[in-house]
Amino acid sequence: MEEKRKFRTAVITSSDSGYRGEREDLSGPAIEEILLANGEYEVVQKTVLPDDYAMLKACMEKICDEGSADLILTTGGTGFSPRDIMPEVTTEICERMVPGIPEAMRAYSMTITNRAMLSRAAAGIRKNTLIINMPGSPKAVKESLTYILPALSHGLEILLSMTANCAR
């Protein structure tokens, strides 16, 4: 029996202080831990970048355009700070938006904290790569990613033509 291919995932942390080495990135490793425990994903790239539009855009475009990952999970940069630009970068580079994923994360997170309504996270597809903006805190990352993972693998199978349709 042939082993099912794992979904190649890139994790991008958007953090000025993390990039400068002034703050430890805890959310990126939290994402990796959850994905590895799931068994369907492999982390092929981990990157910490500043909240810099051009750098984030170039990094995500390169991953998508080269087809080096099936999934990009970003963490950080989705709040109200003037430097929080991840949703704008994601929206600009995506060819098709997937609003249901961040809507689901926000709806679930609202059952835990009303601050979830402050998330500006976005999700979309560029070529054959799904990009999802995750929250910046490790606790919120764990809650959100654990919540969406059961449906996420099916969406990726459809995107990557590993299964024919959504019918059950």
Contact map, one row per residue, 1 for C-alpha under 8 A:
111000000000000000000000000000000000000000000000000000000000000000000000000000000000000000000000000000000000000000000000000000000000000000000000000000000000000000000000
111100000000000000000000000000000000000000000000000000000000000000000000000000000000000000000000000000000000000000000000000000000000000000000000000000000000000000000000
111110000000000000000000000000000000000000000000000000000000000000000000000000000000000000000000000000000000000000000000000000000000000000000000000000000000000000000000
011111000000000000000000000000000000000000000000000000000000000000000000000000000000000000000000000000000000000000000000000000000000000000000000000000000000000000000000
001111100000000000000000000000000000000100000000000000000000000000000000000000000000000000000000000000000000000000000000000000000000000000000000000000000000000000000000
000111110000000000000000000000000000001111000000000000000000000000000000000000000000000000000000000000000000000000000000000000000000000000000000000000000000000000000000
000011111000000000000000000000000000000111000000000000000000000000001110000000000000000000000000000000000000000000000000000000000000000000000000000000000001000000000000
000001111100000000000000000000000000000011110000000000000000000000011110000000000000000000000000000000000000000000000000000000000000000000000000000000000000000000000000
000000111110000000000000000000000000000011111000000000000000000000001111100000000000000000000000000000000000000000000000000000000000000000000000000000000000000000000000
000000011111000000000000000000000000000000111110000000000000000000001011100000000000000000000000000000000000000000000000000000000000000000000000000000000000000000000000
000000001111100000000000000100110000000000101110000000000000000000000001111000000000000000000000000000000000000000000000000000000000000000000000000000000000000000000000
000000000111110000000000000100000000000000000111100000000000000000000001111000000000000000000000000000000000000000000000000000000000000000000000000000000000000000000000
000000000011111000000000101100000000000000000111100000000000000000000000011100000000000000000000000000000000000000000000000000000000000000000000000000000000000000000000
000000000001111101100000000000000000000000000001111000010000000000000000011110000000010000000000000000000000000000000000000000000000000000000000000000000000000000000000
000000000000111111100000000000000000000000000001111000000000000000000000000110000000000000000000000000000000000000000000000000000000000000000000000000000000000000000000
000000000000011111110000000000000000000000000000111000000000000000000000000000000000000000000000000000000000000000000000000000000000000000000000000000000000000000000000
000000000000001111111110000000000000000000000000010000000000000000000000000000000000000000000000000000000000000000000000000000000000000000000000000000000000000000000000
000000000000011111111111100000000000000000000001110000000000000000000000000000000000000000000000000000000000000000000000000000000000000000000000000000000000000000000000
000000000000011111111100000000000000000000000001110000000000000000000000000000000000000000000000000000000000000000000000000000000000000000000000000000000000000000000000
000000000000000111111110000000000000000000000000010000000000000000000000000000000000000000000000000000000000000000000000000000000000000000000000000000000000000000000000
000000000000000011111111000000000000000000000000000000000000000000000000000000000000000000000000000000000000000000000000000000000000000000000000000000000000000000000000
000000000000000011111111000000000000000000000000000000000000000000000000000000000000000000000000000000000000000000000000000000000000000000000000000000000000000000000000
000000000000000011011111100000000000000000000000000000000000000000000000000000000000000000000000000000000000000000000000000000000000000000000000000000000000000000000000
000000000000000001001111110000000000000000000000000000000000000000000000000000000000000000000000000000000000000000000000000000000000000000000000000000000000000000000000
000000000000100001000011111110000000000000000001000000000000000000000000000000000000000000000000000000000000000000000000000000000000000000000000000000000000000000000000
000000000000000000000001111111000000000000000000000000000000000000000000000000000000000000000000000000000000000000000000000000000000000011000000000000000000000000000000
000000000000100000000000111111100000000000000000000000000000000000000000001000000000000000000000000000000000000000000000000000000000000111001000000000000000000000000000
000000000011100000000000111111110000000000000100000000000000000000000000001000000000000000000000000000000000000000000000000000000000000000000000000000000000000000000000
000000000000000000000000111111111000000000000000000000000000000000000000000000000000000000000000000000000000000000000000000000000000000000000000000000000000000000000000
000000000000000000000000011111111100000000000000000000000000000000000000000000000000000000000000000000000000000000000000000000000000000001001100000000000000000000000000
000000000010000000000000001111111110000000000000000000000000000000000000000000000000000000000000000000000000000000000000000000000000000000001100100000000000000000000000
000000000010000000000000000111111111000000100000000000000000000000000000000000000000000000000000000000000000000000000000000000000000000000000000000000000000000000000000
000000000000000000000000000011111111100000000000000000000000000000000000000000000000000000000000000000000000000000000000000000000000000000000000000000000000000000000000
000000000000000000000000000001111111110000000000000000000000000000000000000000000000000000000000000000000000000000000000000000000000000000000100110000000000000000000000
000000000000000000000000000000111111111111100000000000000000000000000000000000000000000000000000000000000000000000000000000000000000000000000000000000000000000000000000
000000000000000000000000000000011111111111100000000000000000000000000000000000000000000000000000000000000000000000000000000000000000000000000000000000000000000000000000
000000000000000000000000000000001111111000000000000000000000000000000000000000000000000000000000000000000000000000000000000000000000000000000000000000000000000000000000
000000000000000000000000000000000111111110000000000000000000000000000000000000000000000000000000000000000000000000000000000000000000000000000000000000000000000000000000
000001000000000000000000000000000011111111000000000000000000000000000000000000000000000000000000000000000000000000000000000000000000000000000000000000000000000000000000
000011100000000000000000000000000011011111000000000000000000000000000000000000000000000000000000000000000000000000000000000000000000000000000000000000001000000000000000
000001111000000000000000000000000011011111100000000000000000000000000000000000000000000000000000000000000000000000000000000000000000000000000000000000000000000000000000
000001111000000000000000000000000011001111110000000000000000000000000000000000000000000000000000000000000000000000000000000000000000000000000000000000000000000000000000
000000011110000000000000000000010011000011111100000000000000000000000000000000000000000000000000000000000000000000000000000000000000000000000000000000000000000000000000
000000011100000000000000000000000000000001111100000000000000000000001000000000000000000000000000000000000000000000000000000000000000000000000000000000000000000000000000
000000001110000000000000000000000000000000111110000000000000000000000000000000000000000000000000000000000000000000000000000000000000000000000000000000000000000000000000
000000000111100000000000000100000000000000111111000000000000000000000000000000000000000000000000000000000000000000000000000000000000000000000000000000000000000000000000
000000000111100000000000000000000000000000001111100000000000000000000000000000000000000000000000000000000000000000000000000000000000000000000000000000000000000000000000
000000000001111001100000100000000000000000000111110000000000000000000000000000000000000000000000000000000000000000000000000000000000000000000000000000000000000000000000
000000000001111101100000000000000000000000000011111100110000000000000000000000000000000000000000000000000000000000000000000000000000000000000000000000000000000000000000
000000000000011111110000000000000000000000000001111100110000000000000000000000000000000000000000000000000000000000000000000000000000000000000000000000000000000000000000
000000000000011100000000000000000000000000000000111110010000000000000000000010000011110000000000000000000000000000000000000000000000000000000000000000000000000000000000
000000000000000000000000000000000000000000000000111111110000000000000000000000000010100000000000000000000000000000000000000000000000000000000000000000000000000000000000
000000000000000000000000000000000000000000000000001111111000000000000000000000000000110010000000000000000000000000000000000000000000000000000000000000000000000000000000
000000000000000000000000000000000000000000000000000111111100000000000000000000000000000000000000000000000000000000000000000000000000000000000000000000000000000000000000
000000000000000000000000000000000000000000000000110111111110000000000000000000000000000000000000000000000000000000000000000000000000000000000000000000000000000000000000
000000000000010000000000000000000000000000000000111111111111000000000000000000000000010010000000000000000000000000000000000000000000000000000000000000000000000000000000
000000000000000000000000000000000000000000000000000011111111100000000000000000000000000011001000000000000000000000000000000000000000000000000000000000000000000000000000
000000000000000000000000000000000000000000000000000001111111110000000000000000000000000000000000000000000000000000000000000000000000000000000000000000000000000000000000
000000000000000000000000000000000000000000000000000000111111111000000000000000000000000000000000000000000000000000000000000000000000000000000000000000000000000000000000
000000000000000000000000000000000000000000000000000000011111111100000001000000000000000000000000000000000000000000000000000000000000000000000000000000000000000000000000
000000000000000000000000000000000000000000000000000000001111111110000000000000000000000000001000000000000000000000000000000000000000000000000000000000000000000000000000
000000000000000000000000000000000000000000000000000000000111111111000000000000000000000000000000000000000000000000000000000000000000000000000000000000000000000000000000
000000000000000000000000000000000000000000000000000000000011111111111000000000000000000000000000000000000000000000000000000000000000000000000000000000000000000000000000
000000000000000000000000000000000000000000000000000000000001111111111100000000000000000000000000000000000000000000000000000001111000000000000000000000000000000000000000
000000000000000000000000000000000000000000000000000000000000111111110000000000000000000000000000000000000000000000000000000001100000000000000000000000000000000000000000
000000000000000000000000000000000000000000000000000000000000011111110000000000000000000000000000000000000000000000000000000000000000000000000000000000000000000000000000
000000000000000000000000000000000000000000000000000000000000001111111100000000000000000000000000000000000000000000000000000000011000000000000000000000000000000000000000
000000010000000000000000000000000000000000000000000000000000001111111100000000000000000000000000000000000000000000000000000000000000000000000000000000000000000000000000
000000111100000000000000000000000000000000010000000000000000001100111111000000000000000000000000000000000000000000000000000000001000000000000000000000000000000000000000
000000111000000000000000000000000000000000000000000000000000000100111111000000000000000000000000000000000000000000000000000000011100000000000000000000000001000100000000
000000111100000000000000000000000000000000000000000000000000000000001111100000000000000000000000000000000000000000000000000000001111000000000000000000000000000000000000
000000001111000000000000000000000000000000000000000000000001000000001111110000000000000000000000000000000000000000000000000000001111000000000000000000000000000000000000
000000001111000000000000000000000000000000000000000000000000000000000011111000000000000000000000000000000000000000000000000000000011110000000000000000000000000000000000
000000000011110000000000000000000000000000000000000000000000000000000001111100000000010000000000000000000000000000000000000000000011110000000000000000000000000000000000
000000000011110000000000001100000000000000000000000000000000000000000000111110000000000000000000000000000000000000000000000000000000111100001000000000000000000000000000
000000000000111000000000000000000000000000000000000000000000000000000000011111100001010000000000000000000000000000000000000000000000111110000000000000000000000000000000
000000000000011000000000000000000000000000000000001000000000000000000000001111100011111000000000000000000000000000000000000000000000001100000000000000000000000000000000
000000000000000000000000000000000000000000000000000000000000000000000000000111110001111000000000000000000000000000000011100000000000111100000000000000000000000000000000
000000000000000000000000000000000000000000000000000000000000000000000000000111111001000000000000000000000000000000000111000000000000000000000000000000000000000000000000
000000000000000000000000000000000000000000000000000000000000000000000000000001111101000000000000000000000000000000000100000000000000000000000000000000000000000000000000
000000000000000000000000000000000000000000000000000000000000000000000000000000111111000000000000000000000000000000000000000000000000000000000000000000000000000000000000
000000000000000000000000000000000000000000000000000000000000000000000000000000011111100000000000000000000000000000000000000000000000000000000000000000000000000000000000
000000000000000000000000000000000000000000000000001100000000000000000000000010001111100000000000000000000000000000000000000000000000000000000000000000000000000000000000
000000000000000000000000000000000000000000000000001000000000000000000000000111111111110000000000000000000000000000000000000000000000000000000000000000000000000000000000
000000000000000000000000000000000000000000000000001110000000000000000000000011000111111110000000000000000000000000000000000000000000000000000000000000000000000000000000
000000000000010000000000000000000000000000000000001010010000000000000000010111000001111111000000000000000000000000000000100000000000100000000000000000000000000000000000
000000000000000000000000000000000000000000000000000000000000000000000000000011000000111111100000000000000000000000000001111000000000100000000000000000000000000000000000
000000000000000000000000000000000000000000000000000000000000000000000000000000000000111111110000000000000000000000000000000000000000000000000000000000000000000000000000
000000000000000000000000000000000000000000000000000010011000000000000000000000000000111111111000000000000000000000000000000000000000000000000000000000000000000000000000
000000000000000000000000000000000000000000000000000000001000000000000000000000000000011111111100000000000000000000000000011100000010100000000000000000000000000000000000
000000000000000000000000000000000000000000000000000000000000000000000000000000000000001111111100100000000000000000000000011100000000000000000000000000000000000000000000
000000000000000000000000000000000000000000000000000000000000000000000000000000000000000111111100000000000000000000000000000000000000000000000000000000000000000000000000
000000000000000000000000000000000000000000000000000000001000100000000000000000000000000011111110000000000000000000000000000001000000000000000000000000000000000000000000
000000000000000000000000000000000000000000000000000000000000000000000000000000000000000001111111100000000000000000000000000111000000000000000000000000000000000000000000
000000000000000000000000000000000000000000000000000000000000000000000000000000000000000000001111100000000000000000000000000111100000000000000000000000000000000000000000
000000000000000000000000000000000000000000000000000000000000000000000000000000000000000000000111110000000000000000000000000111000000000000000000000000000000000000000000
000000000000000000000000000000000000000000000000000000000000000000000000000000000000000000100111111000000000000000000000011110000000000000000000000000000000000000000000
000000000000000000000000000000000000000000000000000000000000000000000000000000000000000000000001111110000000000000000000011110000000000000000000000000000000000000000000
000000000000000000000000000000000000000000000000000000000000000000000000000000000000000000000000111111100000000000000000011100000000000000000000000000000000000000000000
000000000000000000000000000000000000000000000000000000000000000000000000000000000000000000000000011111110000000000000000000000000000000000000000000000000000000000000000
000000000000000000000000000000000000000000000000000000000000000000000000000000000000000000000000011111111000000000000000011000000001000000000000000100000000000000000000
000000000000000000000000000000000000000000000000000000000000000000000000000000000000000000000000001111111100000000000000111000000001100000000000000000000000000000000000
000000000000000000000000000000000000000000000000000000000000000000000000000000000000000000000000001111111110000000000000000000000000000000000000000000000000000000000000
000000000000000000000000000000000000000000000000000000000000000000000000000000000000000000000000000111111111000000000000000000000000000000000000000100000000000000000000
000000000000000000000000000000000000000000000000000000000000000000000000000000000000000000000000000011111111100000000000000000000000000000000001001100000000000000000000
000000000000000000000000000000000000000000000000000000000000000000000000000000000000000000000000000001111111110000011010000000000000000000000000000000000000000000000000
000000000000000000000000000000000000000000000000000000000000000000000000000000000000000000000000000000111111111000010000000000000000000000000000000000000000000000000000
000000000000000000000000000000000000000000000000000000000000000000000000000000000000000000000000000000011111111100000000000000000000000000000001001000000000000000000000
000000000000000000000000000000000000000000000000000000000000000000000000000000000000000000000000000000001111111111010000000000000000000000010011000000000000000000000000
000000000000000000000000000000000000000000000000000000000000000000000000000000000000000000000000000000000111111111111000000000000000000000000000000000000000000000000000
000000000000000000000000000000000000000000000000000000000000000000000000000000000000000000000000000000000011111111000000000000000000000000000000000000000000000000000000
000000000000000000000000000000000000000000000000000000000000000000000000000000000000000000000000000000000001111111000000000000000000000000000000000000000000000000000000
000000000000000000000000000000000000000000000000000000000000000000000000000000000000000000000000000000000000111111110000000000000000000000000000000000000000000000000000
000000000000000000000000000000000000000000000000000000000000000000000000000000000000000000000000000000000000111111111000000000000000000000000000000000000000000000000000
000000000000000000000000000000000000000000000000000000000000000000000000000000000000000000000000000000000000010011111110000000000000000000000000000000000000000000000000
000000000000000000000000000000000000000000000000000000000000000000000000000000000000000000000000000000000110110011111110000000000000000000000000000000000000000000000000
000000000000000000000000000000000000000000000000000000000000000000000000000000000000000000000000000000000100010001111110000000000000000000000000000000000000000000000000
000000000000000000000000000000000000000000000000000000000000000000000000000000110000000000000000000000000000000000111111000000000000000000000000000000000000000000000000
000000000000000000000000000000000000000000000000000000000000000000000000000001100000000000000000000000000100000000111111100000000000001000000000000000000000000000000000
000000000000000000000000000000000000000000000000000000000000000000000000000001100000001000000000000000000000000000000111110000000000000000000000000000000000000000000000
000000000000000000000000000000000000000000000000000000000000000000000000000001000000011000000000000001000000000000000011111000000001111000000000000000000000000000000000
000000000000000000000000000000000000000000000000000000000000000000000000000000000000001001100000111011000000000000000001111100000001100000000000000000000000000000000000
000000000000000000000000000000000000000000000000000000000000000000000000000000000000001001100000111011000000000000000000111110000111100000000000000000000000000000000000
000000000000000000000000000000000000000000000000000000000000000000000000000000000000000001100111111000000000000000000000011111000111000000000000000000000000000000000000
000000000000000000000000000000000000000000000000000000000000000000000000000000000000000000000111110000000000000000000000001111111110000000000000000000000000000000000000
000000000000000000000000000000000000000000000000000000000000000110000000000000000000000000001111000000000000000000000000000111111110000000000000000000000000000000000000
000000000000000000000000000000000000000000000000000000000000000110000000000000000000000000000010000000000000000000000000000011111000000000000000000000000000000000000000
000000000000000000000000000000000000000000000000000000000000000100100100000000000000000000000000000000000000000000000000000011111100000000000000000000000000001100000000
000000000000000000000000000000000000000000000000000000000000000100101111000000000000000000000000000000000000000000000000000011111110000000000000000000000000000000000000
000000000000000000000000000000000000000000000000000000000000000000000111000000000000000000000000000000000000000000000000001111011111000000000000000000000001000000000000
000000000000000000000000000000000000000000000000000000000000000000000011110000000000000001000000000000000000000000000000001111001111100000000000000000000000000000000000
000000000000000000000000000000000000000000000000000000000000000000000011110000000000000000000000000011000000000000000000111100000111110000000000000000000000000000000000
000000000000000000000000000000000000000000000000000000000000000000000000111101000000011001000000000001000000000000000000111000000011111000000000000000000000000000000000
000000000000000000000000000000000000000000000000000000000000000000000000111101000000000000000000000000000000000000000000100000000001111100001001100000000000000000000000
000000000000000000000000000000000000000000000000000000000000000000000000001111000000000000000000000000000000000000000010100000000000111111011001000000000000000000000000
000000000000000000000000001000000000000000000000000000000000000000000000001111000000000000000000000000000000000000000000000000000000011111011000000000000000000000000000
000000000000000000000000011000000000000000000000000000000000000000000000000100000000000000000000000000000000000000000000000000000000001111111000000000000000000000000000
000000000000000000000000011001000000000000000000000000000000000000000000000000000000000000000000000000000000000000000000000000000000001111111100000000000000000000000000
000000000000000000000000000000000000000000000000000000000000000000000000000000000000000000000000000000000000000000000000000000000000000011111110000000000000000000000000
000000000000000000000000000000000000000000000000000000000000000000000000000000000000000000000000000000000000100000000000000000000000001111111111000000000000000000000000
000000000000000000000000001001100000000000000000000000000000000000000000001000000000000000000000000000000000000000000000000000000000011111111111100000000000000000000000
000000000000000000000000000001100100000000000000000000000000000000000000000000000000000000000000000000000000000000000000000000000000000001111111110000000000000000000000
000000000000000000000000000000000000000000000000000000000000000000000000000000000000000000000000000000000000100000000000000000000000000000111111111000000000000000000000
000000000000000000000000000000000000000000000000000000000000000000000000000000000000000000000000000000001001100000000000000000000000011000011111111100000000000000000000
000000000000000000000000000000100100000000000000000000000000000000000000000000000000000000000000000000000000000000000000000000000000010000001111111110000000000000000000
000000000000000000000000000000000100000000000000000000000000000000000000000000000000000000000000000000000000000000000000000000000000000000000111111111000000000000000000
000000000000000000000000000000000000000000000000000000000000000000000000000000000000000000000000000000001001000000000000000000000000000000000011111111000000000000000000
000000000000000000000000000000000000000000000000000000000000000000000000000000000000000000000000000010011000000000000000000000000000000000000001111111110000000000000000
000000000000000000000000000000000000000000000000000000000000000000000000000000000000000000000000000000000000000000000000000000000000000000000000111111111000000000000000
000000000000000000000000000000000000000000000000000000000000000000000000000000000000000000000000000000000000000000000000000000000000000000000000011111111100000000000000
000000000000000000000000000000000000000000000000000000000000000000000000000000000000000000000000000000000000000000000000000000000000000000000000000111111110000000000000
000000000000000000000000000000000000000000000000000000000000000000000000000000000000000000000000000000000000000000000000000000000000000000000000000111111111000000000000
000000000000000000000000000000000000000100000000000000000000000000000000000000000000000000000000000000000000000000000000000000000000000000000000000011111111100000000000
000000000000000000000000000000000000000000000000000000000000000000000000000000000000000000000000000000000000000000000000000000000000000000000000000001111111110000000000
000000000000000000000000000000000000000000000000000000000000000000000000000000000000000000000000000000000000000000000000000000000000000000000000000000111111111000000000
000000100000000000000000000000000000000000000000000000000000000000000100000000000000000000000000000000000000000000000000000000000100000000000000000000011111111100000000
000000000000000000000000000000000000000000000000000000000000000000000000000000000000000000000000000000000000000000000000000000000000000000000000000000001111111111100000
000000000000000000000000000000000000000000000000000000000000000000000000000000000000000000000000000000000000000000000000000000000000000000000000000000000111111111111100
000000000000000000000000000000000000000000000000000000000000000000000000000000000000000000000000000000000000000000000000000000010000000000000000000000000011111111000000
000000000000000000000000000000000000000000000000000000000000000000000100000000000000000000000000000000000000000000000000000000010000000000000000000000000001111111100000
000000000000000000000000000000000000000000000000000000000000000000000000000000000000000000000000000000000000000000000000000000000000000000000000000000000000111111110000
000000000000000000000000000000000000000000000000000000000000000000000000000000000000000000000000000000000000000000000000000000000000000000000000000000000000111111110000
000000000000000000000000000000000000000000000000000000000000000000000000000000000000000000000000000000000000000000000000000000000000000000000000000000000000110111111000
000000000000000000000000000000000000000000000000000000000000000000000000000000000000000000000000000000000000000000000000000000000000000000000000000000000000010011111100
000000000000000000000000000000000000000000000000000000000000000000000000000000000000000000000000000000000000000000000000000000000000000000000000000000000000010000111110
000000000000000000000000000000000000000000000000000000000000000000000000000000000000000000000000000000000000000000000000000000000000000000000000000000000000010000011111
000000000000000000000000000000000000000000000000000000000000000000000000000000000000000000000000000000000000000000000000000000000000000000000000000000000000000000001111
000000000000000000000000000000000000000000000000000000000000000000000000000000000000000000000000000000000000000000000000000000000000000000000000000000000000000000000111
